[in-house]
Amino acid sequence: MSVGLHHFLFVSLILFALGWFCVLTRRNAIGILMGVELILNSANVSYLAFARYSSGAYDGHVFAIFVIMLAAAEAAIGLAIVLGIYQTFHTIDVGATETLRG
Amino acid sequence: MSGLSIGDVVFYLLAAATLLSAGGVAFSPNIVYSAFSLMGTFMGVAGLYVLLAADFVAVIQVLIYVGGILVLTLFAVMLTHRIADVRISNRSVGSGVALVIMLLVGGLMGRAILTAPWKSVQVGAPAPTAAAIGNAFLREYALPFELASVVLLAALIGAVVLSRKELKD
């Protein structure tokens, strides 16, 4: 069986699962952001696999570029927030930043 | 697996490299190793894009993810950590529950992948994609394209505001 849509979708699925595991278990804010990057990459692999094998058009490429653009904005803002948290709390453990918890 | 073509071999190698380094990101006890594994993942995904005949997106992936986001992440790691301390630097909790959730949802999604009747088209030879993407951006995706520039401007200003020092007056 030659490589086709299913192969790429399974790669995307495993990337998503690993990214989600990272988001669920990490207590380090930067680790959580890394998990989010893995999830966004898995979405992009799916977009491009469908663009290649299932539509033949370029819309998937356009969406992938939008996703990459938003990921860049997310990383810049997210890491700026993380640095702000570090200056305030002197840690980036998300369990320690609970000032607003009721 | 008798008729394994060279493209298939390249796919399996790239997929293995991508997923192994993604595993490193998810399971490494040291945040610095996680950050460097992330580079392997991004490069592997860029290779998969090339296999999917998406040359432009692959170049953008290398430029923005490896050249931008990864460097930002490494800066943040170096600026915020006593990086030698493993327990502080990358503690993880609730692995068992997360693993169960991950396997359940992953199994459901895998079943969906296998059973859904995906439409499929005849795959042509890889062709350059930049011109078609540029046309799409300036025709049917013109409004999202302009909105994206506004989002980027807002993110730029927001990051500056968040990370500057307060002026004492």
Interface residues (C-beta under 8 A of the other chain):
Chain A: S2 V3 G4 L5 H6 H7 F8 L9 F10 V11 L13 I14 L15 F16 A17 L18 G19 W20 F21 C22 L24 T25 R26 R27 N28 I30 G31 L33 M34 G35 E37 L38 N41 N44 V45 L48 A49 A51 R52 Y53 S54 S55 G56 Y58 D59 H61 V62 A64 I65 F66 I68 M69 L70 A71 A72 A73 A75 A76 I77 L79 A80 I81 V82 L83 G84 Y86 T91 I92 D93
Chain B: G3 S5 G7 D8 F11 A15 T18 L19 A22 G23 V25 A26 I31 S34 A35 L38 T41 F42 V45 L48 Y49 L51 L52 A53 A54 F56 V57 I60 Q61 I64 Y65 G68 I69 L72 T73 F75 A76 V77 L79 T80 H81 I88 S89 N90 R91 S92 V93 G94 S95 V97 A98 L99 I101 M102 V105 G106 M109 G110 I113 L114 W118 K119 S120 V121 Q122 V123 G124 T129 A132 I133 A136 F137 Y141 P144 A148 V151 L152 A155 L156 G158 A159 L162 S163
